[in-house]
Amino acid sequence: MSGGPIVLSLSTKIKKNKDLVEAEFEDELVMMSIEKGSYLGLDSIGTRIWQLLEKPQEVVAICDQLQEEYEVEEAQCQQDVLKLLEDMAEQKVILLVD
């Protein structure tokens, strides 16, 4: 049923899937999909990305904010964020906004 991997771009607008149960442990976040019976753990950077998704945003806005907060080169930040968000989209942790 899957049409292959989800590919995002910097201009893709995304939002949180609100149908998840989440819990924070120190600087990490664990989320569980009741519907799918799967879970995802995020490190401190992944948790920060999740926090930035309190409102729907374009991927580039998330990258821009992370570059302000962390010492990371633009290309590396964009590559890493896109990969994480694509994984999250495939697990339906985040949703694409039309």
N, C-alpha and C positions, 0 to 999 in steps of 0.2 A: 504494500500500500504506500510505502514511502517513496517519494520521488527523488531519492538520493540525498546527499548532504545539503544542509542549508548553508547558503553563502550570503554573507552580509557585506555591505559596503559602509564607508564612513558616513554616507548620507541616509542610511537605513534608520528609521525611527522605531524604537523598541520600548516596551514597558514590562513591568513585573507581571507574572501570572499570580494573581491574588489568591488562587485556590491551593496554595501551599501552606504547610505548617512549617514554621521556622523557629529555631532556637539558637541563641548565641552562647558560646562557651569561650570565655576570655576574649581573644581577638579573632575568633573564627565563627563561622555561621554554618549551621547544618539545616538543610531544607528537605522536606519530604512531600512527595506527591501521594496523597491518599488514593487518588484515582489509579495511578500507575503502580503504586507500591514500591517506588524507587526513591532514593535519596541522593543528595549532592552536598558535599562539604566544600566550603570556600575558605581560603586563607585570608589574611588580613586585607590584601589588595582586592581579592574577589568580593569580600564583604564590603569594602568601600565602594566598589562598582555597584553592588546591590543597593547600597544606601543612596547612591546618586540616581537610582531609578525610582525614587519616590514619586516622580512625575515622568511621563513619557519623554524620551530624549533621543536625539540623533547620536549615533556612535561617536562622531567627531567631537561632540560636546563633552562626552565622558572622557575621551582621550585628552582634550584640552584641560579639563579640570585635574586629571591625574598628573599631567605634566607640571601644573602649578604646585601640586602637593608633594610630588616625588621627583627625585633626580633621575630622569629617564629621557632618552632621546626620542624624538617624535616618531621616527620610523619603527623603532623597537616597541614603543608604547602601542602604536596602532596595530602592529602585527599581533602582539600578545593579547590585546583587548579583543580584537576581531576573533581570534581563535577561541578564547574563553566564551565570548558571547555566542558564537556559532555552536559550541558544545551545549551551552545553556538553552539555546533555541531548539536544538534537536531533542533535548530532554523536556521541552515545554516548560522550562523554568521562566523563560522570558517569551514574550509574544511580539510579533511584528505589528506595527501600527500602520493602518492604511493611510 
